[in-house]
Amino acid sequence: MKQYELERVLPEEIEKRSFEIITQELGEKKLEPENELVIKRVIHTSADFEYADNLIFSPHAVEIALKAIKEGVQIITDTNMGKAGINKAALKRLNCAVDCYMADEDVAEYAKKNETTRACASMDKASNLPKDCIFAIGNAPTALVRLYELIKEGKIRPRLIIGVPVGFVNVVQSKEMILSLEGIPYIVARGRKGGSNVAAAIVNALLYQV
């Protein structure tokens, strides 16, 4: 019978040990200090070190996001999975909120009437909120496309766009659209990789710094 050598780590020290391993395996890879905790949190969530290269940050995106969080910002996700992955205790402590409109009846009706996706319709709904929000998009490229359109139309000005949808159809294009924006803070996973878990990890990495 094969013997396996396991690390002896106390439950409360597992995350700390995980981050030590991530730091070791990154080796001499240089990360921008402002962005380092976000990148490492995403690697911790995904076990994918390619995020050290394909996470793109607009200038001072983390600093701007932390300011918004300190002011009690509202966060909009494109999936209930993403919403579920965001730390509720941290949100409460910081007087922030997270919402997802994808399952709302009015969003479904709007999407059907306008022959669009619920993700698009939920962005339209968010554009009517009284305050600017952080958007954490991990699944639907159509949400990013609609955000881009709403910004260009002057109907919305996000405090931050987290653009990390995963997949194949219009995923790369939607991310490049966000990367082309000027004056809008963003954190984007260039290429096809991403997911609701990655979007939630980025939000949590920001929340934990405040």
Secondary structure, DSSP 8 states (H G I E B T S, - for coil): ----------GGGHHHHHHHHHHHHHTT----HHHHHHHHHHHHHH--TTHHHHEEE-TTHHHHHHHHHHTT-EEEESSHHHHHHS-HHHHHHTT-EEEE-TT-HHHHHHHHHTT--HHHHHHHHHTTSSS--EEEESS-HHHHHHHHHHHHTTS---SEEEE---SSSSHHHHHHHHHT-SS--EEEE-SS---HHHHHHHHHHHHTT-
